[in-house]
């Protein structure tokens, strides 16, 4: 994987600090049952096949707790983990390992799920022109992390937030008076920013193209209307399909010729990967 950029690195530091504060608080009283000089070895396994994601968060957890733990990864970020095989070995201060265990696994199980389901979607369309995109339907406070996980799984990011691109929806159009007014205002407010317009029928598609939109979102369009929109305006704009997207629909959507499909389920329908940390009996 490519190195993390400075913005994501800072988000990781802040996310981990907050997560440890809410879990550890004034101190881990249960860990004090263990002698302070006790050292242990522990391994982490996934009980199911999954795409590994979140190594930087785990590293930051134990660095934040004092750095008295060494981490040996047996797989790289983005690797497909086999069930019930160790992918991480931790060695060092027993109290630190057991204090950081839950926070580290919480990040891993959440981000690995998003990477895993994104990989599943991406594999379905790997031989087509269709690109899998995420949405802003993320867990509060974890947007940067979840959108990173989407890229690990082979997808791409839609806009990060409300600041880096326009997505003009029905309510914006109503307030502005028309699609043309909304697009013209967007061009004036932030020249150079990508302008995407959500449309509900072919008439609105034509209006958005005429107004100068960069991307047209086809919201809950039939396959026939998706194909018609692409055929009518191919090369003039990019097309994104959205609305109740699941794995069964992807190849049919790809066949219409649209460029992107956005899937909120990647980041909002979270079913954490089942992970487990096991302490070696020999080190107790």
C-alpha positions in Angstrom: 0.0 0.0 0.0 1.1 3.6 -0.6 2.4 5.5 2.5 -0.3 7.3 4.5 -0.6 11.0 3.8 -0.1 13.6 6.5 -3.8 14.3 7.0 -4.7 10.7 7.5 -1.7 10.2 9.8 -3.0 13.0 12.0 -6.5 11.6 12.0 -5.1 8.2 13.1 -3.4 9.9 16.0 -6.5 11.8 17.1 -8.8 8.8 16.6 -6.6 6.5 18.6 -6.2 9.0 21.4 -9.9 9.5 21.7 -10.7 5.8 21.6 -8.2 5.0 24.3 -9.5 7.8 26.5 -13.0 6.5 26.4 -11.8 2.9 27.1 -9.0 3.4 29.6 -10.1 6.6 31.2 -8.1 7.1 34.5 -6.5 3.7 34.1 -7.0 0.0 33.4 -7.8 -1.4 36.9 -8.0 -5.0 35.7 -4.6 -4.9 34.2 -3.2 -4.0 37.6 -3.9 -7.6 38.6 -0.9 -8.5 36.5 2.7 -7.9 37.9 4.2 -4.8 36.2 7.3 -6.7 35.1 5.3 -9.5 33.4 6.0 -9.9 29.7 3.9 -12.0 27.3 3.5 -13.1 23.7 0.1 -13.0 22.1 -1.2 -13.7 18.6 -4.2 -12.3 16.7 -6.3 -14.4 14.4 -9.4 -13.8 12.2 -12.0 -16.4 12.6 -13.1 -15.8 9.0 -11.6 -15.0 5.7 -11.1 -11.2 5.5 -9.0 -8.4 3.9 -6.5 -7.0 6.5 -6.9 -3.3 7.1 -5.9 -1.0 10.0 -2.3 -1.8 10.7 -1.4 1.9 11.3 -4.2 2.2 13.9 -2.9 -0.8 15.8 0.7 0.6 15.7 -0.6 3.9 17.1 -2.5 2.2 19.9 0.6 0.6 21.4 2.8 3.6 20.6 0.3 5.8 22.5 0.4 3.4 25.4 4.1 3.7 25.8 5.7 1.7 23.1 6.6 -1.3 25.3 5.2 -3.8 22.8 6.7 -5.1 19.6 4.4 -6.0 16.6 5.2 -8.6 14.1 2.8 -8.7 11.1 2.6 -12.0 9.2 0.5 -10.4 6.5 0.6 -7.0 4.7 -2.2 -4.4 4.6 -4.7 -5.5 1.9 -3.8 -9.2 2.1 -6.6 -11.8 2.3 -6.4 -13.4 5.7 -7.1 -17.1 6.1 -9.4 -18.1 8.9 -7.8 -19.2 12.2 -4.2 -18.4 11.2 -2.2 -15.8 13.2 -1.6 -12.6 11.3 -0.1 -10.6 14.1 2.2 -11.4 17.0 2.6 -9.0 19.9 5.5 -9.3 22.4 6.2 -7.2 25.5 4.7 -5.6 28.5 1.6 -7.7 29.6 -0.4 -4.8 31.0 0.1 -2.7 27.9 -0.9 -5.6 25.5 -4.1 -6.3 27.5 -5.0 -2.7 27.9 -4.6 -1.9 24.2 -6.2 -5.2 23.0 -9.8 -4.1 22.6 -9.1 -0.7 21.1 -6.7 -2.2 18.6 -9.1 -5.0 17.6 -12.0 -2.5 17.4 -10.2 -0.6 14.6 -9.1 -3.7 12.9 -12.5 -5.4 12.9 -14.3 -2.4 11.6 -11.8 -1.3 8.9 -11.2 -4.9 7.8 -14.9 -5.4 7.2 -15.1 -2.4 4.9 -12.0 -3.5 3.0 -13.4 -7.0 2.7 -16.9 -6.1 1.4 -15.3 -3.5 -1.0 -13.0 -6.3 -2.3 -16.1 -8.5 -2.9 -17.8 -5.8 -4.9 -14.7 -4.8 -6.8 -14.0 -8.4 -7.8 -17.4 -8.7 -9.4 -16.8 -5.7 -11.8 -13.0 -6.1 -12.2 -13.4 -6.9 -16.0 -15.7 -4.0 -16.7 -15.4 -0.2 -16.9 -17.4 0.2 -13.6 -15.6 1.8 -10.6 -16.9 1.2 -7.0 -17.3 4.4 -5.0 -18.1 4.9 -1.3 -20.4 7.6 0.1 -20.6 10.0 3.1 -22.7 7.4 5.0 -19.9 6.7 7.4 -19.5 6.2 11.1 -19.2 9.6 12.8 -15.5 10.4 13.5 -14.3 7.5 11.3 -14.8 8.9 7.8 -11.1 9.2 6.9 -10.5 5.7 8.3 -13.4 4.0 6.5 -12.7 5.8 3.2 -9.1 4.6 3.5 -10.4 1.0 4.0 -12.4 1.3 0.8 -9.2 2.0 -1.1 -7.5 -0.9 0.6 -10.4 -3.1 -0.7 -10.0 -1.9 -4.3 -12.6 0.9 -4.4 -12.3 4.6 -4.9 -13.4 7.5 -2.8 -16.3 9.8 -3.7 -16.0 13.3 -2.2 -14.5 13.3 1.3 -17.0 15.8 2.6 -19.1 18.8 1.8 -16.1 20.9 1.0 -14.2 19.2 -1.8 -16.9 18.7 -4.5 -20.5 19.7 -5.3 -23.3 17.1 -5.2 -26.5 19.0 -6.2 -29.5 17.1 -5.0 -33.3 17.6 -5.3 -33.5 20.0 -2.3 -30.6 22.1 -3.6 -32.3 22.3 -7.0 -35.6 23.3 -5.5 -33.9 26.1 -3.5 -31.9 27.3 -6.4 -34.9 27.3 -8.8 -33.6 25.0 -11.4 -30.7 22.6 -12.3 -29.2 25.3 -14.5 -29.3 27.9 -11.7 -27.7 25.5 -9.2 -24.9 24.5 -11.6 -24.2 28.2 -12.5 -24.0 29.2 -8.9 -21.7 26.3 -8.1 -19.3 27.4 -10.9 -19.3 30.9 -9.4 -18.9 29.8 -5.8 -16.0 27.4 -6.3 -14.5 27.4 -9.8 -12.7 24.2 -10.7 -14.5 22.0 -8.1 -16.2 19.0 -9.5 -20.0 19.4 -10.0 -22.2 16.4 -9.8 -26.0 16.6 -10.2 -28.4 14.0 -8.9 -31.2 13.3 -11.5 -34.4 11.3 -11.4 -35.3 11.0 -15.1 -33.9 11.4 -18.6 -35.2 15.0 -18.9 -33.2 16.0 -15.8 -30.1 14.3 -17.3 -30.4 16.4 -20.4 -30.8 19.6 -18.3 -27.7 18.8 -16.2 -25.6 18.0 -19.2 -26.7 21.3 -20.8 -25.9 23.2 -17.6 -22.3 21.9 -17.6 -22.3 19.3 -14.9 -19.2 17.1 -14.7 -20.9 14.0 -13.3 -24.5 12.9 -13.5 -25.9 10.7 -10.8 -28.7 8.4 -12.0 -30.7 7.8 -8.9 -32.8 4.7 -9.0 -32.9 4.6 -12.8 -34.0 1.5 -14.7 -31.3 -0.4 -16.6 -32.9 0.8 -19.8 -32.8 4.5 -18.8 -29.2 4.2 -17.6 -28.2 2.8 -21.0 -30.1 5.5 -22.8 -28.5 8.3 -20.7 -25.0 6.9 -21.5 -25.8 6.5 -25.2 -27.2 10.0 -25.5 -24.3 11.8 -23.7 -21.3 9.5 -23.8 -18.1 11.5 -23.8 -19.7 14.7 -22.5 -20.0 13.7 -18.9 -19.4 10.8 -16.5 -22.3 8.8 -15.1 -22.8 7.4 -11.6 -25.5 5.0 -10.7 -26.9 4.9 -7.1 -29.8 3.6 -5.2 -30.2 0.1 -3.5 -27.0 -1.3 -5.1 -26.2 -4.8 -4.2 -23.9 -7.5 -5.6 -26.6 -9.1 -7.7 -27.2 -5.8 -9.6 -23.6 -4.8 -10.3 -23.0 -6.6 -13.6 -26.4 -5.4 -15.0 -25.4 -1.8 -14.0 -22.0 -2.3 -15.6 -23.6 -3.4 -18.9 -25.4 0.0 -19.2 -22.0 1.7 -19.6 -22.1 3.9 -16.5 -18.7 4.9 -15.1 -19.3 4.6 -11.3 -21.6 3.0 -8.8 -21.8 4.5 -5.3 -22.6 2.0 -2.4 -23.4 3.3 1.0 -23.4 -0.2 2.4 -19.6 -0.3 2.3 -19.3 2.0 5.3 -22.7 2.0 7.0 -23.8 -1.7 7.1 -20.9 -2.7 9.4 -20.7 -6.3 10.6 -17.3 -6.5 12.3 -14.8 -9.1 11.3 -14.5 -11.7 14.1 -11.0 -11.3 15.6 -9.4 -12.8 18.6 -6.2 -12.2 20.6 -4.7 -15.2 22.3 -2.0 -15.1 25.0 0.6 -17.8 24.8 0.4 -20.0 27.9 4.1 -20.5 27.8 4.7 -16.8 28.6 2.5 -16.7 31.6 
